Amino acid sequence: MTRFDIEDMASAILAAPGWARVGITAPARHIRDDAAQELARSVAEALMDGQQGPEKDEQPELGL
């Protein structure tokens, strides 16, 4: 199981689209649901981007 730092999660939430952060407090259930999905997607993408290793092109070649 992957563990995430609380600071990273807080930064990811604050970086999510504003409408999603505000939308989770909307009176209409369908708006709250859409906002929660977008907020979760934004946080997951931000945290997974931080967990990925270097790109294939960035890895040094080993001389044999």
Backbone torsions as a table, in degrees:
resi	resn	phi	psi	omega
1	MET	NA	134.0	179.6
2	THR	-84.8	134.4	177.5
3	ARG	-107.9	141.7	179.7
4	PHE	-116.9	146.9	177.9
5	ASP	-74.9	140.0	179.8
6	ILE	-60.4	-37.4	178.7
7	GLU	-63.4	-40.8	177.6
8	ASP	-64.5	-40.8	179.1
9	MET	-64.9	-43.3	179.4
10	ALA	-62.4	-42.3	178.0
11	SER	-63.5	-39.5	179.3
12	ALA	-65.5	-39.9	177.8
13	ILE	-63.6	-44.6	-179.5
14	LEU	-68.1	-24.1	178.7
15	ALA	-85.3	-9.8	179.7
16	ALA	-67.0	158.4	179.1
17	PRO	-56.3	140.8	-178.2
18	GLY	-58.0	-39.1	-177.8
19	TRP	-63.4	-31.7	-179.8
20	ALA	-73.2	-38.4	178.5
21	ARG	-66.5	-40.1	179.0
22	VAL	-78.0	-36.2	-175.1
23	GLY	-62.6	-23.8	-179.7
24	ILE	-70.9	-8.9	176.8
25	THR	-105.0	4.7	-177.3
26	ALA	-64.9	149.2	179.4
27	PRO	-71.1	-26.8	-178.3
28	ALA	-83.8	128.3	-176.5
29	ARG	-60.2	-42.2	-177.1
30	HIS	-64.9	-31.9	177.0
31	ILE	-71.3	-42.9	177.1
32	ARG	-60.1	-43.0	-179.9
33	ASP	-63.4	-46.3	178.6
34	ASP	-62.6	-41.8	-179.7
35	ALA	-65.9	-41.2	179.5
36	ALA	-63.8	-40.8	178.0
37	GLN	-62.3	-44.5	-179.5
38	GLU	-66.9	-41.1	178.6
39	LEU	-62.6	-45.4	178.3
40	ALA	-62.1	-42.5	179.3
41	ARG	-62.7	-44.0	-179.6
42	SER	-63.9	-43.1	179.9
43	VAL	-66.0	-44.8	-179.7
44	ALA	-61.0	-43.9	179.4
45	GLU	-63.3	-43.7	-179.1
46	ALA	-64.2	-42.1	-178.8
47	LEU	-72.0	-37.3	179.2
48	MET	-70.0	-34.5	176.8
49	ASP	-61.8	-36.0	179.1
50	GLY	-75.2	-18.9	-177.3
51	GLN	-92.5	-15.0	-177.0
52	GLN	-73.4	147.0	177.6
53	GLY	-77.9	-174.7	179.6
54	PRO	-65.7	151.6	177.5
55	GLU	-64.8	157.3	-178.0
56	LYS	-56.7	-39.6	-179.3
57	ASP	-68.3	-21.4	-177.1
58	GLU	-85.1	-13.0	-179.3
59	GLN	-79.0	133.6	-179.2
60	PRO	-70.3	147.5	177.0
61	GLU	-81.1	141.7	177.8
62	LEU	-95.4	126.3	177.9
63	GLY	-77.7	132.5	180.0
64	LEU	-100.0	NA	NA
